[in-house]
Amino acid sequence: MKIATWNVNSIKARLPRLLEWLEAAQPDVVLLQELKVIDAAFPTQPIEDLGYNTAIHGQKTYNGVAILSKRPIEDVRRGLPGDENDDQARYIEAVVDTVRVASIYLPNGNPTGSDKFPYKLAWMDRLIEHARDLLNYDEIMVLGGDYNIIPEDRDCYDPVAFADDALCLPESRARWRQL
């Protein structure tokens, strides 16, 4: 099974490129992030015209994740468990054949002095807990997407410039390693 992930940074802006790429690359499953549209505004028809099924968890202006699949999409779950008050569309999970897939758009966490960084860390803690729960299933699992993490200095073109960025802070990196 060929699985790909893509932060489209606006499905409306990237739709022509997405359709072109889907035809050329022919992935079986695609995990999209940063849709920036509500479910009803997602361009389902042109994607379905290429033979893909869709599962969408959209949000206006920000966030939004989706799963595209040439095979049926089952057991769709929208939203990361663990916080009923979290209304940000950053997580969608489903089963395609025998593979459980999730499209993840992890919070950026910047600026670190705001409530965005604690939200990022709490979200990561919830993801770690949910991943542990998923390990109880007898399934292959792919948690793909945009993790908004720079795991190591060598993964960044200028580690000094990013030293105080939420993507590089020790708390973020420790949770990444834990996951």
Rosetta blueprint (number, residue, H / E / L):
1 M L
2 K L
3 I E
4 A E
5 T E
6 W E
7 N E
8 V L
9 N L
10 S L
11 I H
12 K H
13 A H
14 R H
15 L H
16 P H
17 R H
18 L H
19 L H
20 E H
21 W H
22 L H
23 E H
24 A H
25 A H
26 Q L
27 P L
28 D L
29 V E
30 V E
31 L E
32 L E
33 Q E
34 E L
35 L L
36 K L
37 V L
38 I L
39 D H
40 A H
41 A H
42 F L
43 P L
44 T H
45 Q H
46 P H
47 I H
48 E H
49 D L
50 L L
51 G L
52 Y L
53 N E
54 T E
55 A E
56 I E
57 H E
58 G L
59 Q L
60 K L
61 T L
62 Y L
63 N L
64 G L
65 V E
66 A E
67 I E
68 L E
69 S E
70 K L
71 R L
72 P L
73 I E
74 E E
75 D E
76 V E
77 R E
78 R E
79 G L
80 L L
81 P L
82 G L
83 D L
84 E L
85 N L
86 D L
87 D L
88 Q L
89 A L
90 R L
91 Y E
92 I E
93 E E
94 A E
95 V E
96 V E
97 D L
98 T L
99 V E
100 R E
101 V E
102 A E
103 S E
104 I E
105 Y E
106 L L
107 P L
108 N L
109 G L
110 N L
111 P L
112 T L
113 G L
114 S L
115 D L
116 K H
117 F H
118 P H
119 Y H
120 K H
121 L H
122 A H
123 W H
124 M H
125 D H
126 R H
127 L H
128 I H
129 E H
130 H H
131 A H
132 R H
133 D H
134 L H
135 L L
136 N L
137 Y L
138 D L
139 E L
140 I E
141 M E
142 V E
143 L E
144 G E
145 G E
146 D E
147 Y L
148 N L
149 I L
150 I L
151 P L
152 E L
153 D H
154 R H
155 D H
156 C L
157 Y L
158 D L
159 P L
160 V L
161 A L
162 F L
163 A L
164 D L
165 D L
166 A L
167 L L
168 C L
169 L L
170 P H
171 E H
172 S H
173 R H
174 A H
175 R H
176 W H
177 R H
178 Q H
179 L L
